Amino acid sequence: MNAELTYEAVIGLEVHVQLLTESKIFCGCSTRFGEDPNSQTCPVCLGMPGVLPVLNKKAVEFAIRTALAVHGTVAPHCRFARKNYFYPDLPKDYQISQYELPLAVGGFVEMSDHGTARRVRIRRIHLEEDAGKLLHAGAMDQADYSLVDFNRCGVPLIEMVTEPDLRTPEEAAEFLKQFRAILQYLGVSQGNMEEGNLRCDANVSVRPSGSADFGVKTEVKNMNSFRNVQRALEYEIQRQMTLLRAGRPVIQETRLWDADEEVTLPMRGKEEAHDYRYFPEPDLVPVEVSPAWIEEIAASLPELPAERRRRFVQAYGLPEYDAAVLTGSKALANYFEECAQLHRDAKLVSNWIMSELLGYLNREGKDISENPVTPAQLAALLNLIRGGVISGKIAKGVFEEMIQTRKSPETIVEEKGLVQISDRDELSQIVDQVIEQNPGPVSDFKGGKEKALTALVGAVMRVTKGKANPQLINDLLREKLAGR
Amino acid sequence: MKITRQEVEHVARLARLGLSGEEREKMQAQLNAILTYIDKLNQLNTSEIEPTSHVIPMTNVFREDAVSSCLSQEEALANAPDRQEVFFRVPRILEE
């Protein structure tokens, strides 16, 4: 309540992940996305009277895979529970979820924080079913009715809850990216926030820095991209700090992020909706996971992001930062490794992927799966640089051209006549000419101004349209100027 | 009384039951009788007994992850009190 106090935020996340099974969690309806509305339903997922759910074994396996990948403890015995509430996207008027005995507890995700490893603890992972999708005709607060599509109802989800170990919005977004990478490496989910197969709610509170107590928290929902998670948390933390500095209380409530207005607003609704009256699901028998089953799944786990990151540092000699960026997505890490098989300078490969390729993909809002440059093409381009055929600068232009035309770098260099001028006699003439035409920089350089040489190198580059071998120009200029 | 009038009203509201004053009193009396009986059961010493959530001694009933046929859109919507094209239509969800 003091303007000079500094505050810190305490953030915990609740993440819902759609699992990549072919069929729904309790019935055989397809989980395929984007089909005609209400074309993938049956009496079970529509909640008709008298039907019985039967658990999809693959969904359980995917959940166990995820739990093991984050070092969680899979419960030998777990069961399902009914979470009772009324909402039109939920035809049974209860969601089959897990409550007292979840599938797994504990564990952590290892984060690479500028080279130092840090662990964000996980509280629990459980299985549940997704609800249908509501469409609002017109503005949500004005429409007289809503439309419901139950195709999504019954798609398997895992809910993962973290301990309140996150301290900043950036860290929260980073954690989510790490978790998504793990899901993608495991092949259990697409992990695409925009498409809604990865969803995140956050519990946020602030407290005086260094305090061990927690402040009053709010729950923030409706953040459907990594960027929105970060911005919503930034807003909410600022809002709470402002309240506390003004000596006003934070009210415990659920708030929705409004991405257009960039604010969080209290969700309208009734408090009693949180009285879910959980009880053990009588229609499903308990699940027992034997040590043998756990071992079998553990043995099938692929190399995960944290291990791959360490291997990239050791095997390719990459900086920790490069390794973290490259292993952030399985597809990107695979691409790097394929390139590094074909071009031996791994750091050069990494530089080009991180600056040129990711620069392009980010600018265009594209995913690595839409990368137009094959590993063979990128390696060929880097071979041209290493071989002295083209300069790094020219190579950037060639790269742009490769993206546009999908031609090989050799073809582009050939067609555009971009081969680097490394012929000593040819360059020597140009250098003489440049010295002749630039008496100012020449005398500056002779007067001891090293920097003047840059202007002369630049002049040679202009004459040669950037094709001159930069090292050779340097050598020639120094030789000639020293001799005059 | 083990259960108050307010609790009966709260539970009725959660279950979306519109009860008349008379019905509320009836429910209160019935729920009270049930809770009294449970009190009686609570007198038994169960400290050595595992809580039972399922009465059938069975675990791990699974189905394989295989897609089976679904209802047609028309079949799915056949019992809908209200529809719009191929959607179920429901009253607006936000109150106030």
Interface residues (C-beta under 8 A of the other chain):
Chain A: T21 E22 S23 C27 G28 C29 S30 D36 P37 N38 S39 Q40 T41 C42 P43 L46 V54 L55 N56 K57 K58 A59 V60 H77 R79 N84 F86 Y87 P88 L134 L135 M140 D141 A143 D144 Y145 S146 L147 V148 D149 F150 R268 G269 K270 E272 D275 R277 P280 P282 L284 V285 P286 V287 E288
Chain B: H10 R13 L14 R16 S53 H54 I56 M58 T59 N60 V61 F62 R63 E64 D65 A66 V67 S68 S69 C70 L71 S72 Q73 A76 L77 D82 Q84 V86 F87 F88 R89 V90 P91 R92 I93 L94 E95 E96
